[in-house]
């Protein structure tokens, strides 16, 4: 392949790269000829895309279908207050082209699914996983294996992060490490458990570093290694990974030959279909309906959030039993009482509803959208968080 030339302006822009023997002029031309697909333009995708653009990766693809929300700005540094309400891919593209107008940025304003993933990813040299849910994570892995491309994996939660390079041609894939997803509800999302704002910056920058090493063919990428980072301890640990000979996707006797239904496989939705915070038909009560019921009826309110969340907002008279303690404290509740369970957004309370139903509680509803819905629709003196 003939590498593209650099203009005088580009030589000046990348001069600090050109002084590094491991990069040099040829390496910078390699980067200009390279293409990277970034799945997600959120906490991880922000630093990944920014540093790849600054480094001169010639073509960057961005996949996302969300819009910028003010709650994103604590960590998703590619966006800004001026882009609240705008499509994330368009906000990110504008920022990248302002940073480096010499690159090409392609955007895919659509959910990344089994129907479109191969089409989107096929033209890129490598894939970077900036997702926050298991269905898309497994999908991203399988696409990378089927296309023979490296998959730069990253994940974050509260103060902890992980990074690896899953490349089935040279080492294990994500499924070698995690053949099966965790049971639905076992691992909370960042929206439920929170994340330190700078953590995705650390992990995303490491992902971008690994991508540049792979594209340039330098150093020792994290193939066969899982980096574990803890921000509170400022500790980096490494776990050696081995290829699983029984891997269903990259093993010699793999039986998964094409993309599957990943939401069914993981038992959880990979994308927001407008029903987030819902326990399902017939099991929910809206904030407005609850407000009307409370005018005439006595309902027990069960708050399954963590105690420190009560400092942010609370409903008068509600009993607080965190979800993680609920199974052990069922004796504190009366199954004969009518009860409404709530949390921040309705996700944890929906899981609590399942637990209560399995224990014989029949008069229980889930507050759809949680206390945030109550704050938006009923009591606007309460903050939304």
Protein Blocks (a to p, Z undefined) as FASTA:
>chain_A
ZZddddfklmmmmmmmmmpmklommlmmmmmmpccddehjafklmmmmmmmmmnopabdc
dddfbdcdfklmmmmmmbcfklgoiafklmmmmmmmmmmmmbccddddddddfklmmmmm
mmpmbdcdfbfbfklmmmmmmmmmmnopacdddddehjaccdddddfklmccfklmmmba
cdehkaccfklnopafklmmmmmmmmmmmmmmmmnopajdfehiacdddfklopacdddd
dddfkbcklmmklcbfbdcdfklmnopafbdehigoiabehiaccfklmmmmmmmmccdd
ddfbdfklmmmpccehiacddfklmmmmmmmpcfkbccddddfkommmmmmmmmmmmnop
abbccdehijmlmmmmmmmmbccZZ
